[in-house]
């Protein structure tokens, strides 16, 4: 693609990414970038190399096999990495269409599993500000809580790895301008234009309408997600303080009597916190609410129980036990 005139925001992109990474990277850490071949990841790989990180940088392209163009995309990523002198690993995955997650979520789960298999200590992804705005809208429309409204975290730990998203503060037009300035090519996934997928519907039909009335809608939504993230952090601090007062034993089973001293909102917050700690999928809000109410009102002869895909919560011997499903 032809280069265009330099724009100040484009020129500042490497500096902003560098400022984001400086306090978050340790010199010896290996970096793996998820490279889809789309504009965002193509730009991020180029910027990381410009910042002098090429020697400890590798890329992973996840081949989902969902598109007839999937092989061509893998070839494109291979050619692009070769021009930059970056090692690329292509991982073929089988997306579980029967998982009950939906195709988008199942494909995303397969991608994260492939990236987690990397030997790198740091995994980078190229989501940008528009992705953040879409995620916030999508989660709100599903009736999410504060954690979901926090959207995409710029940094989080995934097992032994840290996941970083250096472009969350950048808008898609800025990334495209950078790509044109540096004569970078990218691929277009045809599924990204299909409004059948909820995120595409929000991207192509909802956000453009919002921008007509509220030109700063995207940045405002992304800013709101930051505020929700701060609130979620405060709720986590409150839950930790409550956890330290409910008398959990070595197995993590708190005393029911002390749990019942909490208000209903604080009890639900504590249960969600513990689920997150264990890496369990949280139940629908209504189920968690009902279980918390049962804990608060059940007599000594009652044993409330909540069955979840990852295990169950059950009362026995006056403690709340978290039993992992084998």
C-alpha positions as a Markdown table, in Angstrom:
| # | Residue | x | y | z |
|---|---|---|---|---|
| 1 | Unk | 0.0 | 0.0 | 0.0 |
| 2 | Unk | 1.2 | 3.5 | -0.8 |
| 3 | Unk | 2.6 | 5.6 | 2.0 |
| 4 | Unk | 0.8 | 8.8 | 3.0 |
| 5 | Unk | 2.0 | 12.1 | 4.6 |
| 6 | Unk | 3.4 | 11.8 | 8.1 |
| 7 | Unk | 0.9 | 12.6 | 10.8 |
| 8 | Unk | 1.8 | 13.6 | 14.3 |
| 9 | Unk | -0.3 | 10.8 | 15.9 |
| 10 | Unk | 1.3 | 8.3 | 13.6 |
| 11 | Unk | 4.8 | 9.5 | 14.4 |
| 12 | Unk | 4.1 | 9.2 | 18.1 |
| 13 | Unk | 2.8 | 5.6 | 18.0 |
| 14 | Unk | 6.2 | 3.9 | 18.6 |
| 15 | Unk | 6.9 | 6.2 | 21.5 |
| 16 | Unk | 3.5 | 5.6 | 23.2 |
| 17 | Unk | 4.0 | 1.8 | 22.8 |
| 18 | Unk | 7.5 | 2.2 | 24.2 |
| 19 | Unk | 6.2 | 4.2 | 27.2 |
| 20 | Unk | 3.6 | 1.5 | 27.9 |
| 21 | Unk | 6.1 | -1.3 | 27.8 |
| 22 | Unk | 9.0 | 0.3 | 29.6 |
| 23 | Unk | 7.7 | -0.3 | 33.2 |
| 24 | Unk | 6.3 | -3.7 | 32.2 |
| 25 | Unk | 9.1 | -5.5 | 30.5 |
| 26 | Unk | 12.2 | -7.2 | 32.1 |
| 27 | Unk | 15.2 | -7.3 | 29.8 |
| 28 | Unk | 15.6 | -11.1 | 29.8 |
| 29 | Unk | 11.9 | -11.8 | 29.1 |
| 30 | Unk | 10.9 | -13.4 | 25.9 |
| 31 | Unk | 8.0 | -11.9 | 23.9 |
| 32 | Unk | 5.4 | -13.6 | 21.8 |
| 33 | Unk | 3.0 | -11.7 | 19.6 |
| 34 | Unk | -0.3 | -13.1 | 18.4 |
| 35 | Unk | -0.1 | -12.3 | 14.6 |
| 36 | Unk | -3.4 | -12.6 | 12.8 |
| 37 | Unk | -2.2 | -10.8 | 9.7 |
| 38 | Unk | -4.8 | -8.0 | 10.2 |
| 39 | Unk | -3.8 | -4.4 | 10.3 |
| 40 | Unk | -3.5 | -4.2 | 14.1 |
| 41 | Unk | -1.1 | -7.1 | 14.7 |
| 42 | Unk | 0.9 | -6.2 | 11.5 |
| 43 | Unk | 1.4 | -2.7 | 12.9 |
| 44 | Unk | 2.3 | -3.9 | 16.4 |
| 45 | Unk | 4.9 | -6.4 | 15.1 |
| 46 | Unk | 6.5 | -3.6 | 13.1 |
| 47 | Unk | 6.5 | -1.2 | 16.0 |
| 48 | Unk | 8.0 | -3.7 | 18.4 |
| 49 | Unk | 10.8 | -4.3 | 15.9 |
| 50 | Unk | 11.3 | -0.6 | 15.5 |
| 51 | Unk | 11.7 | -0.4 | 19.3 |
| 52 | Unk | 14.6 | -2.8 | 19.1 |
| 53 | Unk | 12.8 | -5.8 | 20.6 |
| 54 | Unk | 13.3 | -8.1 | 17.6 |
| 55 | Unk | 16.0 | -10.3 | 19.1 |
| 56 | Unk | 13.6 | -11.6 | 21.9 |
| 57 | Unk | 10.5 | -11.4 | 19.8 |
| 58 | Unk | 8.6 | -14.3 | 18.1 |
| 59 | Unk | 5.2 | -14.4 | 16.5 |
| 60 | Unk | 2.4 | -17.0 | 16.6 |
| 61 | Unk | -0.2 | -17.3 | 13.9 |
| 62 | Unk | -3.2 | -19.4 | 14.9 |
| 63 | Unk | -4.7 | -21.2 | 11.9 |
| 64 | Unk | -8.4 | -21.8 | 12.8 |
| 65 | Unk | -9.2 | -23.4 | 9.4 |
| 66 | Unk | -12.6 | -21.6 | 9.5 |
| 67 | Unk | -12.0 | -19.7 | 6.2 |
| 68 | Unk | -11.1 | -20.9 | 2.8 |
| 69 | Unk | -8.4 | -18.2 | 2.9 |
| 70 | Unk | -6.8 | -19.6 | 6.1 |
| 71 | Unk | -3.8 | -21.1 | 4.3 |
| 72 | Unk | -3.2 | -17.9 | 2.4 |
| 73 | Unk | -3.3 | -15.9 | 5.7 |
| 74 | Unk | -0.7 | -18.2 | 7.2 |
| 75 | Unk | 1.5 | -17.8 | 4.1 |
| 76 | Unk | 1.1 | -14.0 | 4.3 |
| 77 | Unk | 2.2 | -14.0 | 8.0 |
| 78 | Unk | 5.2 | -16.2 | 7.1 |
| 79 | Unk | 6.3 | -13.8 | 4.3 |
| 80 | Unk | 5.9 | -10.8 | 6.5 |
| 81 | Unk | 7.8 | -12.2 | 9.4 |
| 82 | Unk | 10.6 | -13.3 | 7.0 |
| 83 | Unk | 11.0 | -9.7 | 5.8 |
| 84 | Unk | 11.3 | -8.5 | 9.4 |
| 85 | Unk | 13.6 | -11.3 | 10.5 |
| 86 | Unk | 11.1 | -12.5 | 13.1 |
| 87 | Unk | 10.6 | -16.2 | 13.8 |
| 88 | Unk | 7.0 | -17.3 | 13.2 |
| 89 | Unk | 5.2 | -20.4 | 14.5 |
| 90 | Unk | 1.9 | -21.4 | 12.8 |
| 91 | Unk | -0.4 | -23.3 | 15.1 |
| 92 | Unk | -3.3 | -25.2 | 13.6 |
| 93 | Unk | -6.2 | -25.6 | 16.0 |
| 94 | Unk | -9.6 | -27.3 | 15.8 |
| 95 | Unk | -12.4 | -24.9 | 17.0 |
| 96 | Unk | -15.0 | -26.8 | 19.1 |
| 97 | Unk | -18.3 | -25.8 | 17.5 |
| 98 | Unk | -20.2 | -27.9 | 20.1 |
| 99 | Unk | -18.7 | -26.1 | 23.2 |
| 100 | Unk | -21.8 | -24.0 | 23.7 |
| 101 | Unk | -19.7 | -20.9 | 23.7 |
| 102 | Unk | -20.6 | -19.8 | 20.2 |
| 103 | Unk | -18.2 | -19.7 | 17.2 |
| 104 | Unk | -16.5 | -16.4 | 18.1 |
| 105 | Unk | -15.9 | -17.4 | 21.7 |
| 106 | Unk | -14.8 | -20.9 | 20.9 |
| 107 | Unk | -12.3 | -19.5 | 18.3 |
| 108 | Unk | -11.0 | -17.0 | 20.9 |
| 109 | Unk | -10.5 | -19.8 | 23.4 |
| 110 | Unk | -8.5 | -21.8 | 20.9 |
| 111 | Unk | -6.3 | -18.8 | 20.2 |
| 112 | Unk | -5.6 | -18.2 | 23.8 |
| 113 | Unk | -4.8 | -21.9 | 24.3 |
| 114 | Unk | -2.3 | -21.8 | 21.4 |
| 115 | Unk | -0.6 | -18.6 | 22.8 |
| 116 | Unk | -0.4 | -20.1 | 26.3 |
| 117 | Unk | 1.6 | -22.9 | 24.8 |
| 118 | Unk | 4.4 | -20.4 | 23.8 |
| 119 | Unk | 7.7 | -20.5 | 25.7 |
| 120 | Unk | 7.6 | -16.7 | 26.1 |
| 121 | Unk | 7.0 | -15.1 | 29.4 |
| 122 | Unk | 5.1 | -12.2 | 27.8 |
| 123 | Unk | 2.3 | -12.5 | 25.3 |
| 124 | Unk | 1.2 | -9.4 | 23.3 |
| 125 | Unk | -2.1 | -8.9 | 21.5 |
| 126 | Unk | -3.0 | -6.0 | 19.3 |
| 127 | Unk | -6.5 | -5.0 | 20.4 |
| 128 | Unk | -7.1 | -1.3 | 20.0 |
| 129 | Unk | -9.5 | 1.4 | 21.4 |
| 130 | Unk | -12.3 | 0.4 | 19.0 |
| 131 | Unk | -12.1 | -3.2 | 20.3 |
| 132 | Unk | -12.4 | -1.8 | 23.8 |
| 133 | Unk | -15.5 | 0.2 | 23.0 |
| 134 | Unk | -17.1 | -2.8 | 21.3 |
| 135 | Unk | -16.3 | -5.0 | 24.2 |
| 136 | Unk | -17.8 | -2.6 | 26.7 |
| 137 | Unk | -21.1 | -2.3 | 24.7 |
| 138 | Unk | -21.3 | -6.0 | 24.1 |
| 139 | Unk | -20.8 | -6.8 | 27.8 |
| 140 | Unk | -23.3 | -4.2 | 28.9 |
| 141 | Unk | -25.9 | -5.5 | 26.5 |
| 142 | Unk | -25.5 | -8.9 | 28.1 |
| 143 | Unk | -26.2 | -7.5 | 31.5 |
| 144 | Unk | -22.6 | -7.7 | 32.8 |
| 145 | Unk | -21.3 | -6.6 | 36.2 |
| 146 | Unk | -18.5 | -4.3 | 37.0 |
| 147 | Unk | -15.8 | -6.8 | 35.9 |
| 148 | Unk | -17.3 | -7.2 | 32.4 |
| 149 | Unk | -17.8 | -3.5 | 32.1 |
| 150 | Unk | -14.1 | -3.1 | 32.7 |
| 151 | Unk | -13.7 | -4.5 | 29.2 |
| 152 | Unk | -10.3 | -5.7 | 28.0 |
| 153 | Unk | -7.5 | -5.3 | 30.5 |
| 154 | Unk | -4.3 | -3.7 | 29.3 |
| 155 | Unk | -2.3 | -6.2 | 31.4 |
| 156 | Unk | -3.2 | -9.4 | 33.2 |
| 157 | Unk | -1.5 | -12.6 | 34.3 |
| 158 | Unk | -2.4 | -15.9 | 32.6 |
| 159 | Unk | -0.8 | -18.7 | 34.4 |
| 160 | Unk | 3.0 | -18.3 | 34.1 |
| 161 | Unk | 2.6 | -15.6 | 31.4 |
| 162 | Unk | 1.7 | -12.0 | 31.4 |
| 163 | Unk | -0.6 | -10.7 | 28.7 |
| 164 | Unk | 0.0 | -7.2 | 27.4 |
| 165 | Unk | -2.1 | -5.1 | 25.0 |
| 166 | Unk | 0.0 | -2.0 | 24.1 |
| 167 | Unk | -2.5 | -0.6 | 21.5 |
| 168 | Unk | -5.6 | -0.2 | 23.7 |
| 169 | Unk | -5.2 | 3.5 | 23.7 |
| 170 | Unk | -4.8 | 3.8 | 19.9 |
| 171 | Unk | -7.6 | 4.2 | 17.4 |
| 172 | Unk | -7.9 | 2.0 | 14.3 |
| 173 | Unk | -7.6 | 4.9 | 11.8 |
| 174 | Unk | -4.2 | 5.8 | 13.5 |
| 175 | Unk | -3.0 | 2.2 | 13.0 |
| 176 | Unk | -4.1 | 2.2 | 9.3 |
| 177 | Unk | -2.3 | 5.5 | 8.8 |
| 178 | Unk | 0.9 | 4.0 | 10.3 |
| 179 | Unk | 0.6 | 1.0 | 8.1 |
| 180 | Unk | 0.3 | 3.2 | 5.0 |
| 181 | Unk | 3.1 | 5.4 | 6.0 |
| 182 | Unk | 5.4 | 2.4 | 6.3 |
| 183 | Unk | 4.0 | 0.7 | 3.2 |
| 184 | Unk | 2.7 | -2.3 | 5.2 |
| 185 | Unk | 0.2 | -4.7 | 3.8 |
| 186 | Unk | -2.4 | -6.6 | 5.8 |
| 187 | Unk | -5.1 | -9.1 | 5.2 |
| 188 | Unk | -8.9 | -8.6 | 5.7 |
| 189 | Unk | -10.8 | -11.5 | 7.3 |
| 190 | Unk | -14.1 | -11.6 | 5.4 |
| 191 | Unk | -15.9 | -12.8 | 8.5 |
| 192 | Unk | -15.2 | -9.3 | 10.1 |
| 193 | Unk | -17.8 | -7.8 | 7.8 |
| 194 | Unk | -20.6 | -10.3 | 8.7 |
| 195 | Unk | -23.2 | -8.5 | 10.9 |
| 196 | Unk | -24.4 | -12.0 | 12.0 |
| 197 | Unk | -21.7 | -11.8 | 14.6 |
| 198 | Unk | -22.6 | -9.5 | 17.5 |
| 199 | Unk | -19.3 | -7.7 | 17.6 |
| 200 | Unk | -19.4 | -7.0 | 13.9 |
| 201 | Unk | -23.0 | -5.7 | 14.3 |
| 202 | Unk | -21.8 | -3.3 | 17.0 |
| 203 | Unk | -18.7 | -2.2 | 14.9 |
| 204 | Unk | -20.4 | -1.6 | 11.6 |
| 205 | Unk | -24.0 | -0.7 | 12.5 |
| 206 | Unk | -24.2 | 0.6 | 16.1 |
| 207 | Unk | -20.9 | 2.6 | 16.7 |
| 208 | Unk | -21.1 | 4.5 | 13.4 |
| 209 | Unk | -24.6 | 5.7 | 14.4 |
| 210 | Unk | -23.4 | 6.7 | 17.9 |
| 211 | Unk | -20.5 | 8.6 | 16.4 |
| 212 | Unk | -22.9 | 10.7 | 14.3 |
| 213 | Unk | -24.4 | 12.1 | 17.5 |
| 214 | Unk | -21.4 | 11.6 | 19.8 |
| 215 | Unk | -18.2 | 12.1 | 17.8 |
| 216 | Unk | -16.1 | 11.0 | 20.8 |
| 217 | Unk | -18.2 | 7.9 | 21.5 |
| 218 | Unk | -15.4 | 5.4 | 21.0 |
| 219 | Unk | -12.9 | 7.2 | 23.3 |
| 220 | Unk | -15.6 | 7.9 | 25.9 |
| 221 | Unk | -16.6 | 4.3 | 26.0 |
| 222 | Unk | -12.9 | 3.3 | 26.4 |
| 223 | Unk | -12.5 | 5.8 | 29.2 |
| 224 | Unk | -15.6 | 4.4 | 30.9 |
| 225 | Unk | -14.1 | 1.0 | 30.7 |
| 226 | Unk | -11.0 | 2.4 | 32.6 |
| 227 | Unk | -13.3 | 3.7 | 35.3 |
| 228 | Unk | -15.1 | 0.4 | 35.6 |
| 229 | Unk | -11.6 | -1.3 | 35.8 |
| 230 | Unk | -10.7 | 0.9 | 38.8 |
| 231 | Unk | -14.0 | 0.1 | 40.5 |
| 232 | Unk | -13.4 | -3.6 | 39.9 |
| 233 | Unk | -10.0 | -3.2 | 41.5 |
| 234 | Unk | -11.5 | -1.6 | 44.6 |
| 235 | Unk | -14.1 | -4.4 | 44.8 |
| 236 | Unk | -11.3 | -6.9 | 44.6 |
| 237 | Unk | -9.5 | -5.2 | 47.5 |
| 238 | Unk | -12.8 | -5.2 | 49.5 |
| 239 | Unk | -13.2 | -9.0 | 48.8 |
| 240 | Unk | -9.7 | -9.7 | 49.9 |
| 241 | Unk | -10.2 | -7.9 | 53.2 |
| 242 | Unk | -13.5 | -9.8 | 53.7 |
| 243 | Unk | -11.8 | -13.1 | 52.8 |
| 244 | Unk | -9.2 | -12.5 | 55.5 |
| 245 | Unk | -12.0 | -12.1 | 58.1 |
| 246 | Unk | -14.2 | -15.2 | 57.3 |
| 247 | Unk | -11.9 | -17.7 | 58.8 |
| 248 | Unk | -10.9 | -19.8 | 55.7 |
| 249 | Unk | -9.0 | -22.9 | 56.6 |
| 250 | Unk | -6.0 | -24.4 | 54.7 |
| 251 | Unk | -8.3 | -25.7 | 52.0 |
| 252 | Unk | -10.0 | -22.4 | 51.5 |
| 253 | Unk | -13.2 | -23.2 | 53.2 |
| 254 | Unk | -14.6 | -20.2 | 55.2 |
| 255 | Unk | -16.9 | -20.4 | 58.2 |
| 256 | Unk | -20.5 | -20.0 | 57.2 |
| 257 | Unk | -21.4 | -18.0 | 60.3 |
| 258 | Unk | -18.8 | -15.3 | 59.4 |
| 259 | Unk | -20.0 | -15.3 | 55.8 |
| 260 | Unk | -23.5 | -14.6 | 57.0 |
| 261 | Unk | -22.2 | -11.5 | 58.8 |
| 262 | Unk | -21.7 | -9.8 | 55.4 |
| 263 | Unk | -24.3 | -7.9 | 53.6 |
| 264 | Unk | -25.8 | -9.6 | 50.5 |
| 265 | Unk | -23.8 | -7.4 | 48.0 |
| 266 | Unk | -20.5 | -8.0 | 49.9 |
| 267 | Unk | -21.2 | -11.8 | 50.1 |
| 268 | Unk | -21.8 | -12.0 | 46.3 |
| 269 | Unk | -18.7 | -9.9 | 45.7 |
| 270 | Unk | -16.7 | -12.3 | 47.9 |
| 271 | Unk | -18.0 | -15.3 | 46.1 |
| 272 | Unk | -17.2 | -13.8 | 42.7 |
| 273 | Unk | -13.7 | -13.0 | 43.9 |
| 274 | Unk | -13.1 | -16.5 | 45.1 |
| 275 | Unk | -14.4 | -18.0 | 41.8 |
| 276 | Unk | -11.9 | -15.7 | 39.9 |
| 277 | Unk | -9.1 | -16.9 | 42.2 |
| 278 | Unk | -9.8 | -20.5 | 41.4 |
| 279 | Unk | -10.2 | -19.8 | 37.7 |
| 280 | Unk | -13.8 | -21.1 | 37.7 |
| 281 | Unk | -16.4 | -19.8 | 35.3 |
| 282 | Unk | -18.9 | -17.7 | 37.2 |
| 283 | Unk | -22.6 | -18.7 | 37.0 |
| 284 | Unk | -25.4 | -16.4 | 35.8 |
| 285 | Unk | -26.1 | -13.5 | 38.1 |
| 286 | Unk | -29.4 | -14.9 | 39.1 |
| 287 | Unk | -28.0 | -18.3 | 40.2 |
| 288 | Unk | -25.2 | -16.6 | 42.3 |
| 289 | Unk | -27.7 | -14.3 | 43.9 |
| 290 | Unk | -30.0 | -17.2 | 44.8 |
| 291 | Unk | -27.1 | -19.2 | 46.3 |
| 292 | Unk | -26.0 | -16.2 | 48.3 |
| 293 | Unk | -29.5 | -15.7 | 49.7 |
| 294 | Unk | -29.7 | -19.3 | 50.7 |
| 295 | Unk | -26.4 | -19.0 | 52.6 |
| 296 | Unk | -27.7 | -16.0 | 54.5 |
| 297 | Unk | -31.1 | -17.6 | 55.4 |
| 298 | Unk | -30.4 | -21.3 | 55.7 |
| 299 | Unk | -30.8 | -22.9 | 59.1 |
| 300 | Unk | -28.2 | -25.1 | 60.6 |
| 301 | Unk | -29.8 | -28.2 | 59.2 |
| 302 | Unk | -29.7 | -26.9 | 55.6 |
| 303 | Unk | -26.8 | -27.4 | 53.2 |
| 304 | Unk | -27.0 | -25.0 | 50.2 |
| 305 | Unk | -25.2 | -26.2 | 47.1 |
| 306 | Unk | -24.3 | -24.5 | 43.8 |
| 307 | Unk | -23.1 | -26.8 | 41.0 |
| 308 | Unk | -20.9 | -25.3 | 38.3 |
| 309 | Unk | -19.0 | -26.6 | 35.3 |
| 310 | Unk | -15.7 | -26.5 | 37.2 |
| 311 | Unk | -16.9 | -27.8 | 40.6 |
| 312 | Unk | -19.4 | -27.1 | 43.3 |
| 313 | Unk | -19.9 | -24.9 | 46.3 |
| 314 | Unk | -21.5 | -26.7 | 49.2 |
| 315 | Unk | -22.0 | -26.3 | 52.9 |
| 316 | Unk | -20.7 | -29.0 | 55.3 |
| 317 | Unk | -19.5 | -29.0 | 58.9 |
| 318 | Unk | -20.4 | -25.3 | 59.1 |
| 319 | Unk | -18.0 | -24.3 | 56.4 |
| 320 | Unk | -18.4 | -23.4 | 52.7 |
| 321 | Unk | -16.4 | -25.9 | 50.6 |
| 322 | Unk | -15.2 | -25.4 | 47.0 |
| 323 | Unk | -14.9 | -28.9 | 45.5 |
| 324 | Unk | -13.1 | -29.1 | 42.1 |
| 325 | Unk | -14.8 | -31.3 | 39.6 |
| 326 | Unk | -12.6 | -34.2 | 38.5 |
